[in-house]
Amino acid sequence: MKSKFVYVSYIKTTPENLWGALTTPQLMKQYWVGMDTESDWKAGSAWTMKFPDGRVADAGEIVEFNPPKCMAIKWRNEWKPEMKEEGFSLCTYDLEQADGAVKLTVTHGIDVLNSKFIASVSGAWPICLSNLKSLLEMGDVVLKETTRHP
């Protein structure tokens, strides 16, 4: 991968609870600051993320689905032409038991040097993953809204 973003977080939860949060649209909407996600969560399934007004933000396909250890999504931005033309990226979620917590590693990469898409997600992932950690550990998210939506 020519452009890559990696984020590691330790979350005080179980792999099963974290996996559920990664694949349950109602929970995802909370930590993805209002975004709706649709998939039937199995390898080969379509995956979309939509803005609150229903426009498709990102779309792709679940390429690996191994609960509660690993998931990979072929992911393309659909709303900004300069990012859409970069093509599909690959986002992987790796979960490991870690002494009373779960180590979550999110790797999002694309074979485009200096990718505008990876630069954009590098700003969004920390918000979403901080929200995810707070939701699972404390029952609520840190940021409920963001100005990142157009």
N, C-alpha and C positions, 0 to 999 in steps of 0.2 A: 504494500500500500504506500502510495506516495504522500498522502496526507492522512494523518491519524490523530484521533483524540482518545485518550485513555483516562478513565476516572475510577478510582478505587475508594470504596466506602465500607466501613464496618458497621453493621446494623444489629442492634440487640433484638433479635427475633429468631425464628426458626426458618430453615430453608423453605418449608412448606408455606409458611405465612408470607415470606418474601415472594415466593413464586406466585402465590395467589394475588398479591398486590401488582405484580408485573403483568398479569393476564386477566384481571377483572376490570372491565370498562368503568364501573362506578367508582372504584378506587383510583384508577388511572386518571380520571377526569379531575380528581382532587389535586394530585401532585403534578399533573400536566397543565395546571392553571386554566381549567375549563375546556381543554381539548377533548373531543370524543374519539375513541379508538374502536375500530370494528375489525373482528377476525373471528374465526372459529377455532383458532389456536391449535393448529396441528401442521406438521410439515407439508408444504405445498399449498397452504391456504393463503388467500389474499389477505392483505393487511392495509388498513387506511387510518389516517388520523385527520380529523376535521376540526375546523374552527367552530366556535360556538354558533356562527351563522350558517353552518352547513357546508361551507366551501371546503374542498379537499386541500389539506396542507401538504401531506406526505402520503405516499402509497408504496406498496411493494408486496413482498411475499415472505411468509415464514419458511426459511430454508432448513432450519434445524430446530427440533423441539424435543428436549430431553429433560422432563420435569424430575426433580426440582434442581437440576444442575446447570443446564445450558440451553440458551435459545439464540438463534441467529435470524436476523431479518434483513432481506434485500430491500433497501430503503431509498426512495428518490423524492426529492422536493418537487412539488407540483404547482407551487404558486408564484415562484420567482423564476422567470425565463432563464436568467443567467446561471441559476443553480440547477434548474431542471436539465439544461443542456449538458451538464457535467455527467449525467447518467446516474446509475445506481451505485449506492454505497453499501457497505455491509456493517451492520451493528450487531455485536454479540454481547450477551449477558452471561457471565460465568459466576456461579454461586459456589462457595466453599464454606463448610462448617469451620468455625474459628473460635473455639473456646468460649461458648456461651453467646456467640454472635454469629453472623454470617458475613463473610467477605464477599462483596459484590464488586465485580470488575466489569465495567462497560467499556467496550472498545468500538469506536465508530471510525471507519476508514474508507477511503476511496482511492482509486488509481489515477488521481489527477493531482499534479503538483500545485501547491498553493491553492487548494480548493476553497472556493467561496462558501460552499455548503458546509464543509468541516469547520471553517472559521465561524460560521453562524451557529452550528450546533454546539461548538465549544463554549458559547455564551449561555445557551439554553440548558444544556445538561446539568451544570452545577445547581441551577435553580430547581429543576425537576428532581434531581437525586437528593438534594437537601430536603425538599418537601417530602419525598418518599421516606427518608429516614425519620423525619419528625412525625409523619403520619403513623408509622409502625411503632415507634418508641413512645410517643406522647399522645397519639390519637387525633392530631390536627396538623395541618400544614403551616409552614412559615409564611409563604406568599400565596395569597388566594387569587391575585390578579397580576398581570404583567402588561407592560406597554409594548412587548415584543410582537403582539398580534397586530396585523395591519388593519 
